[in-house]
Amino acid sequence: MDKNDFALRPPMGWNSYDYYDSGVTEDRVRANAEYMAANLKKYGWEYVVIDAQWYAAEPGAMRESFQYVPFGHFAMDGYSRLLPDPERFPSCVGGAGFKPLADFIHSLGLKFGIHIMRGIPRAAAHARMPVFGTDAGADTVADPLSTCRWNPDMYGVRDSEAGQAYYDSVVALYASWGVDFIKCDDICNTDNWVPGSTRAFERKHEIAMLHRAIERSGRQIVLSLSPGPALRDKADFYSAYANMWRITDDMWDRWDHVLTMFERCREWSGVGRRGCYPDCDMLPLGTIGKGFLDERQTRFTRDEQRTVMTLWCIFGSPLMMGAELTMMDGWTLSLITNREVLSLLDPENVRRELYGDGKRVVWELVTGEGVRYKADFNLTDEPAKAEEKGTDVWTGERAGEVIPPHGCRLIRL
């Protein structure tokens, strides 16, 4: 099974994190999936992804002090594998896991995904629980010196046959549920808060283990690696073992985050290809922040929102919405359903940055049919004069001569 046989375009979907943090429930996942099927599927949006701690009881209960409850209670089977929390995901009872929910999402013509943390549950290691497919226990599979800097749930997995058996058993379980997408965290850059750290890529063996486990499962499962910034000199490794990898830390609705993305897109330009995509992270658009105690409409201006969508698409990044979709406003819906803008994602398009000086950035894209597009970004706080003429892809009309502050012109030449 070749990963390039099924991730033919950058994945597009919804992820629960930006609105719910770790507290999403089954009824909200179903509601967002129904909205996507009715309103977004025909534009290419198809993945429904449950983010962090779906296995945790009462996640967010200490949110004012801790994002993740220290030493919280988890649902787990007898082989050290995490299970959905039955209080939040009632269809999982009786050993069903996420299969009933995945079946529902598949019935809508959509695909189902989950977030996982790299490693094996600490609780399983401390209890010396068994690992399916090996005589080794979780205590010997776990590497107690490998921990995440920001999530207390897991130990890393040793580079061993027993460690591979653990990952094989976990992915086999997910495949039996019908999982189509795995976002694995604390694995793309395992020391992302310490710039230049020598530890940043020390868990590459776990990326390879996950890749092998997916191949052995026999199911087509997209593998997404987080968090960034991914290491540019490891691009060949990421491409060999994953479908997408984060080139940034968490992206939020802050202009300084967008400015950083221009630098990262320049750095990663030309790396993406069919089945393998540098990932600019989620789109913090629409209504977000409830699980972070700050429910809000995105802080981005409308011009900034167009800049974000234009950059993500002309660069060729996967697109993941983090908003509560059932609260979608008309403006945001129009922003994420422009067919011509979304067509720029085709990995066969040739894309490159033509110019960038910190105030102005210009990207060019040429389709396989020879249609040429140019995106002209104004990164300053003042209006800027546009020079080239053409059709504004956002409006379908002749492009104006002024680019607003933090705005852009996307023109078909």
N, C-alpha and C positions, 0 to 999 in steps of 0.2 A: 504494500500500500504506500503510494507516494503522496506526501502531504499536498503537493501541488495539484493533485487531481480533484480537490474539493474546495480549497480556498482560492477560487479563481479570480476573485476580486477582494479588495480590502473589506473585511467583515463590517457590517453595519447593524446596529441594534440598540438595545436599551440595557442599562446596568443600574441596579438599585442604589448604588452607593451615594451619589451626590444628593439625593433627597432623603434617603432612609438611614444612611450610615450602616450599622450592623443590625438594624431593627426591623427589616421588612418582614411582612407576613404573607402567608399563602394567598389570602384574598386579594391583597394589593398586587401581587405578582400576576394573578389571573386577570385582574382589571386592566393592568398595563398591557398584558399580552392581547387582550381583546381590543384595546384601543389600537395597538400596533397593527393587528390583522385588518381592522376596519379602515384605517386611515393612512398607514405608512408602508404596508407590505408591498403594495404595487409600485413603490418607488425604490425598492431594494432593501428596506429595513426588515431584518428577519430574526436576529438573535435576541433572546430574552435571558438575561444573565442575573443570577442572584449573587450579590457580593458577600462581604465578609461575615463570618460567624453564624451561618445558618444552622449550625450544630449547637449553639449556645443558648442556655436558659437565661432569660431576662437580660439580653445584651443591652448596653446603654443605661443600665440601672444606676451606674455611678458616673454618668456622662460629664457632669460638671467637674469631676476630678480626673477621670480616666476614660480614654476612648474605649479601651477594652478592659473589662472587669478582671482584676488580677485573680488568677486561680479560680475562674468561674466554673460552673457546672456544665458538662457537655454530654450530649447523647453519643453513645459509642457502641459498636457491636463487640462480640467476643474475640475479634481478631485485630483489635487496635485501630479500627476504621471508624471515622466519625460518621454520624447519621444525622438527618434533619431533626431539629427540635420539635417534638410532637405537639407542643402547645402552640407554636407558631405555624406549623405545617401539618395540620391534622390528617391529611390524606396519607401521611407516611406511616401511620400506625400499622402494627401487625407485620413489620418487616418489609413493608412495601418501598421504603426509602422515597426517593424522588420520582419513582416511575409513574404514579398516577398524575402528578403535576406535569411531568415531561410528556406523557401521553396527551394530556389536555392541550398543551402548547403545540405539539405536533399536529393535533386535529385541526388547529387554526392555520396550518400551513407554515408554521414558524419553527425555529430551532431553539433548543434549551441549553443553557450554560450555567456553570457554577464557579465561584471563586474558591480557591484553596490556599492555605499557607504551605510553603515548603516544609517537608519534614513529617515527623510522627508525633502524636500527642504526648506531651510531657506526662500527663496523667497515666497513659498506657505504659510508659517506660518506668515510672515510679511503682506501678502495680505489677510490673514484670508480666504483662499480658502476652499471650501468644501472637504470632504473626502467621497468617495463612500461607501455606506453601513452603514452610521451612520449620526446622526444629528450633531455630533461634527465637528468642523472645524480644519484645520491644525494648527491653533494657540493654540488649547487646546490639540491636539495630540502631538505636539512637546514639547520636554523638552529643554528649552533654556540654561540650565546649562550643557547640555551634547553636547559637540562639539568635533570634530576631531582635533588633534594637528597639522595636516599637510595638510588637505584639507578643504577649507572653505564652501563647498557646502551645508552641511546638519546640521540639529539638530537631536539629538537622539529622539526616540519615547518612550512615557510614557508606563509603564506597566499597561495597561487598556484595556477594551473591545474596545474602540474606536481606540486605538493603534493597537490592533490585526486586527480590521476591515481595517485599512490602509494597513497593510502588506498583508492581504488577497486580497485586491483589486489590489495591485501592482503585486503580483505573479499570480493572475488570468489573468491580462493583459499579462504578459510574457508568460504564458501558451498558451494563444490564439494566440500569435505570433509563437509558436513552439519552445520556448527556452528549451534546454535540460540540461543546466549547468549554475549555478549562482555562481560567485565568489563575495562574500560579503566582503568588506574591512572595516577596523576600527572596527572589532567585535571580532576577535579571541583573541587579546590582545589590549585593547583600550587605553593603555598608554605605548606602546612598547618602547618609547625612555627614559623611566624613570625606570631603573632597580629596582625591589623590590617595585614598587608603589602599594599601596593598591587599586588603581583605575583600575588595569589591567583587572579585570574580572567583573567589575560592570555592564556591559551591557549584562549579560548572558540571561536576559529575552528576549532580541531582537533576540538572536540565537534561543531560543525556539519558539518565534513568527514566525520567518521565516520557521522553520521546520513545524509548524502547518499549515502555509499558503500553503506550498508545498503539504502537505498531502491533504488539502482541495481542491487544484486545480485539483486533479485527474490526474496530469501529472507526469511522472517520470523525475525528475529534480535533478541532482547532486548538492549538496550544499557544496561549498568550502569556508572555513573561512580564512581570512587574516587580518592583517599581524601577524607574530610571533614576538618573540618566544611564542608559546603556553605554557600554564602552565601545567607542568607534573602531578601535583596533581589533575588536572581537566580532566584527560584522559577519565574517564567514562562518564563525561558530554558531551565532544566532540563526543564520540562514539555514544551516544544516540541520538544526534540531528544533526549530520553532516556526510558527506561522506569523507571529507578530511579537514585537518586543518594544517596551517603553523607552523612549529617548528622553524622557523628562520625569521629574518627580511629579506629585499630584498637581494637576492643572486646575486652577480655580478662576473665578471671575474677577481677576485683577489684571490691569493693563501691564504691570511689570512682568507677569507670567507670560503674556503674549509676546512682549519684546524678547524675552529669552527664547521663545519658540522659533523666532526668525533665525537666531543664531544656530539652534539645533537643527532646523530644517536645512540650512546651508551645509552644516557639517555632514548630514546624512544624505544629501542629494545624490541620486544615482544608485543608491544601494538597493532600493526596493525592486522586486520582480514578482512575477505571478506566483502566488503561494507564500511569499515572504515579505513582510511589511514593517518598516520602522513605524512606531505608533506614537502619535502626538498626545495621547491620553484622551480622556472623556471631554465631551462638549458641555461646559457648564452654562447651559442655556435654559430658558424657561424658568419654572418654579423649582427651587432647590433648597437644601440646607436644613430641613426639618429635624433630621436626626442629629444635626450638629448644633441644635438649639438656636438656629438663626434662619428660620424659614423666610424666603425672600424670592422675589423675581430677580433674575440675574442682574448683577450690578453693571454689566456691560451696556454701553449705549447701543443703539441700533447700528450705528456705523461700525462700532467695535465688533458686534456680532457678525456682521457681514465680513469683516476682516478675518475673523476666526474661521468661519466656514470656507471662505475663499482660500486661505492658506492651507487648511487641512486637505482640501480637495485638490488644489493644484500641486501640492506636495505628494499626494497619494496615500494619506494616512487612513487607517481604519476609523470608522465613525461610531462612537458610542454615546448616546444621549443619557444623561443622568437625571433629567427632570422627572417629576411625577407627570406622566403622559396624560392622565385624565383631567389635569388642570391646564392643558395646553391652550395657549392663546393663538389667535389667528396669525399674528406676526411671526411667532416662532414656527408655526406649522408651515407658513409660506417659505420660511428660511431653509427648512430641512427637506423640502419637497420640490425644489427647483431641479427639474430633470437634467437640464443642460449643465448646471453646476455639478451635479452628482456624476454626470458622465465623465468628468475629468478624472475620476478615480480609476478608470480603466488602466491596469498596469502596463498595457501595451503602448500607452501614450509616452512620448518623450518629453521630459520636464527638466528644467534647470533654472537656477537663479542667474539672471543677467547682470544685476547690479544691486549693490547694497552698501550704504555708507552710514547706517545708524539713524538716518532721518528719512530716507527713501529706499524702498526695496522693490525690485521688479523681477517677476518670474515669467517665464515663457513655457508654453506647452504646445506640442504639435501632435495631433491625432494620427492614427494609421492612415486615415484618408487625406491627410495633409492640411486639415483645418488648424489654423493657428490662433492661439489665445495668448493674451498678455494680462497679467495682474500687476497693477501699479499700486503700491501701498504707501500711504503717508503716515509715518510714525510720529510726527510732531504734533504739537498742540495748536498749530495754526493751519488754516487752509493752504493747499498747495495747488499749483497750476498743472493741469494734465496736458501732455503734449500730443500723444498719438490719438487718432480718431478711430472710431469703430462702433459696433453695436454693444451696448451695455447688457451683459448676460443676465444680470439681476432684474432688469426692467424690460428688456426686449426693445428698448428705444435707443436712439443715438446717444452715446455717452456725453455727459457734460464736460465742461472744461476745467472744473474745480473739484479737487479731492478733499473732502472734509477732514478735520483733525481725527487721527486714529482710524481713518476710513480707507477705502480702496476703490479702484475701478477694475472690474473684470470685463475685458472687451474681447469680442470675436473680431479678428481682423479680416 
